[in-house]
Amino acid sequence: MLCSRIRTALSARLDGEELPPGLTARRLDGHLTGCPDCRRWHAQAQALTAGLDRAAAHPEDDRAAADALLARLRSASVLPGPVSPGTADTGGKRAG
């Protein structure tokens, strides 16, 4: 089974959605048992989901909580670093 399909199913399960057709929880868990890359991806996705859930529980004006979440995301390589002006992806076209 392709890891990309497993990761899509893992994401669905984390979000409380139905698994894609043809995939059962048992099959998903069996793949995780034998695939260290998907286990690592799943652990990162779980941490991201938990962090987002915690951040959503904080008032919007809690700047320290937002900064802590962003720091964790950057350290987990889930979120790219800051983008300098003029360096955004333009789909292969020059900005301007």
Secondary structure per residue as TSV (DSSP state, phi and psi in degrees):
chain	resnum	aa	ss	phi	psi
A	1	M	-	360.0	140.5
A	2	L	-	-71.1	135.3
A	3	C	H	-61.1	-33.8
A	4	S	H	-62.5	-36.4
A	5	R	H	-70.1	-39.3
A	6	I	H	-62.9	-43.4
A	7	R	H	-67.0	-35.0
A	8	T	H	-62.5	-42.8
A	9	A	H	-66.9	-39.7
A	10	L	H	-62.7	-41.8
A	11	S	H	-62.2	-43.0
A	12	A	H	-61.0	-44.5
A	13	R	H	-63.7	-41.4
A	14	L	H	-61.8	-33.0
A	15	D	T	-86.9	0.4
A	16	G	T	78.1	18.1
A	17	E	-	-92.9	168.6
A	18	E	-	-70.1	148.9
A	19	L	-	-72.8	152.8
A	20	P	-	-60.4	154.2
A	21	P	T	-55.9	138.4
A	22	G	T	88.8	-6.5
A	23	L	-	-113.1	128.6
A	24	T	-	-108.5	163.0
A	25	A	H	-60.0	-38.6
A	26	R	H	-63.6	-43.1
A	27	R	H	-66.4	-39.7
A	28	L	H	-62.2	-47.9
A	29	D	H	-65.3	-35.7
A	30	G	H	-63.4	-39.5
A	31	H	H	-65.5	-42.6
A	32	L	H	-59.9	-36.3
A	33	T	H	-60.8	-38.0
A	34	G	H	-100.9	0.0
A	35	C	-	-125.0	102.5
A	36	P	H	-64.7	-31.1
A	37	D	H	-65.6	-43.4
A	38	C	H	-70.7	-33.8
A	39	R	H	-62.4	-42.8
A	40	R	H	-65.1	-44.8
A	41	W	H	-60.1	-43.9
A	42	H	H	-62.9	-42.7
A	43	A	H	-62.0	-41.8
A	44	Q	H	-66.5	-41.0
A	45	A	H	-65.1	-39.3
A	46	Q	H	-63.8	-42.9
A	47	A	H	-64.5	-40.8
A	48	L	H	-63.9	-45.9
A	49	T	H	-60.8	-44.8
A	50	A	H	-63.4	-42.3
A	51	G	H	-63.2	-41.4
A	52	L	H	-67.4	-38.3
A	53	D	H	-62.3	-43.3
A	54	R	H	-64.8	-41.5
A	55	A	H	-65.0	-36.9
A	56	A	H	-67.2	-23.6
A	57	A	H	-81.0	-13.3
A	58	H	S	-89.7	149.2
A	59	P	-	-60.8	151.1
A	60	E	T	-60.5	-26.4
A	61	D	T	-87.5	9.4
A	62	D	-	-86.8	81.6
A	63	R	H	-62.2	-36.5
A	64	A	H	-63.4	-40.1
A	65	A	H	-66.0	-41.5
A	66	A	H	-64.3	-43.2
A	67	D	H	-64.2	-39.2
A	68	A	H	-65.5	-41.7
A	69	L	H	-64.2	-45.3
A	70	L	H	-61.4	-39.1
A	71	A	H	-63.1	-42.6
A	72	R	H	-65.1	-40.6
A	73	L	H	-64.6	-43.2
A	74	R	H	-65.2	-39.5
A	75	S	H	-69.6	-24.5
A	76	A	T	-89.6	4.8
A	77	S	T	57.8	30.2
A	78	V	S	-91.3	-31.1
A	79	L	S	-118.7	130.5
A	80	P	-	-66.2	159.2
A	81	G	-	-68.5	-179.4
A	82	P	-	-59.8	148.3
A	83	V	-	-105.0	129.0
A	84	S	-	-75.5	148.1
A	85	P	T	-55.6	137.7
A	86	G	T	85.2	0.8
A	87	T	-	-113.1	8.4
A	88	A	S	-65.5	153.1
A	89	D	-	-65.5	124.2
A	90	T	-	-112.8	17.8
A	91	G	T	68.4	32.0
A	92	G	T	87.9	-0.8
A	93	K	S	-105.2	149.8
A	94	R	-	-72.5	138.4
A	95	A	-	-71.6	150.4
A	96	G	-	116.8	360.0
